[in-house]
Amino acid sequence: MDCKSVMAPIKVDLFADELAGNVLDFMVEKHMGLVPVAERDGTFCGLISGEGLMEHLLPRTLTTVSHGFMGASFLNETATEMQERLEALRQRPVGEMVDRNVMVAHPETPLIDALMMIKDKQYVVPVVDDDNKLIGAISFFSVLYGLKEEYDRETAADAKAAERQARERDKDQAKAGGQ
């Protein structure tokens, strides 16, 4: 069995030059803590994670503390201070925060190889073509779904195109409304 058998097609493209706020909204809406990011030409860029974004919400003094440290309550932060950091984070390009050191699979990669990546704590395995264009992703859930039933890839590709068009239309309407 190969990766194309169970990969989930990318329905919404997230781009490295987008503001982190757009990506955060997407992650919250879709309940996804780890998502692939591409360049505008479709080339895979890296993964953005909730964990990685959380590091940017911490006070600067805590970013140098080891991961096992449990005792920063002395900082007594207010919600306003955290919201200010979140707003600053939302205005940064997501490409500045992606993890670029990511293993990828190809459609013909044996599924067992992708499963080993997931087992080794890379919970999403991007699937790229020979030109490093992002075409799909594999996660624990896509493997379960793919093994449970066959799904129509053409329908999934049509859904991706429709979502992309709707997203562009929403952006155009927002620009037109702001002028």
N, C-alpha and C positions, 0 to 999 in steps of 0.2 A: 504494500500500500504506500502511496506517495502523498506528498503534502497537498497537491491540488485536489485530492479526494476529500479533504476535510477543511481546507482553508476557508475562512470567511472572507468574501470580497470586501474591500474597503468601500463603505457606502457614503462616507463623508470624508473628503480630503481636508486634513489639517496641515497648514503650511507654515514653514519656519519663519516667514516674515509677518505672520499674523501676530496680533497682540495676544499676550498670555490670557487676557480677560476673555477673549472669544473661546480659547481652548478650555479655560476653567469652566465657562458656562456649558460648553459641550460635555465635559467630563461629569459635571453635576447632573445635567439633564439625562445623560445616558447611563449614569452610575458606573462609569468606567474609571479605574484608577491608573491605567497605563495604556497609552495610545501611541500609534505610529505617527510620525510627522514626516512630511515630504517637502522638497523644494517645489517651486512653482512649475518646474518642468516634469514633475512626477517622480524625480529621483528620490530614493529613500534618504532621509536625513538622520533619523534617530528616534528614540522613544522618549516621551515625556510622562513622568509619573507624579501621582499625588505626593508620594514620599519626597521626590526631588523638589516639588513646588513648596512643600511644607518647610523645607530648610530655609526658603526665602522669607517665610513668615516669622521666623525666630529672630529675637533681638540679636544684633551683630555680636554682642559679647558671648552669646551661647554657640555661635557657629564654630568656635574653636574647641569646644568641650567635646570629650569623647562620647560615643554613642550610648554607652552604658550609664551615663550620668543621670541620676534621678533626684533632683533637688534644686530646682531653679525657682521655687515658689517665692523666694526672698525678693525677686524682681517685682512682684505685685503689679503686673501689667494691667492696664485698663483695656476695655474693648475698643476704645477709640484709638489707642496706640496700635493695636493689632489691625484694625480696619485701615489705618493710614498705611501700614506696610502692605496690606493686601491691595489697596488701590495703586500703590507704586508698582507692585508686582504686575497688576493687570495691564499696565501701560508699557511693559517691556516686551520686545519681540520674543516669542516662544523659542526661537532658534538659539537664543543665548542660554537656554536652560535644558535643552535636550541632551540625553545621554547618547553620544555618538559611538560609543564602544559597545556595539550590539551585534550579536550573531544573527545572521539571516539565513533563510532557507530559500530554495528555488522550487517551482512547482513539481519538479521531478525528484527532489530530495526525498529519500525514504522517510516516511512518517516517524519511524523509530528515532531518527536523528533529532527531529523537532521535539519529540517527547523527552528526549534526554536534556535538551536545552531548557524545557519547561521544568523538569525535575531539578535542574541546577539553578533554579530561581530566576530564570528569565521567563516570566509568566506570559509574555506575548512574544511570539516569534514572527517577525515580519517576513512575508514572502515577496521576493522580488524576481523580476525577469532578468534576462541576460544583460540588459542595459541598466540594471540596478533601479528600475522603475518599480515602485510599490504597487503590488496588485492584490494583496490580501494579507491576512494574518491568521495565525493559529494560536489558540489558547486552549486551556483545559475544556472550556465550554464548547468551543467549535469542534473539538475532537469528539466530545460526547454527542453533540448534535449530528455531526457527520456520520458517526457510527450508528446512530439511532435511525436515521432515514436519509435517503438521498434527497437533495433539494435541487431545484432548477436554477442552474447558474445564470441562465439568460434572464430569468425573472429578477435575480439578485442584481445583475448588471444594470438592468433597466431601472430598478429602484435606486441604485447609486446615481445614475444619470439624472433621474428626476429630483433626488435630494440635492444634488449639486446645482441644478438649475434653480430650484426654489431658494437655495441659499444665496446664489448670485442675485436673484430677483429681489430678495429681502435687503441685501446690501445696497443695491441700486435704489430701492425705495427709501432706505434710510438716508442715503446721500442726497436724494432729491428733496426729502423732507427737511433736511438740515440746511439747505441753501436758501 
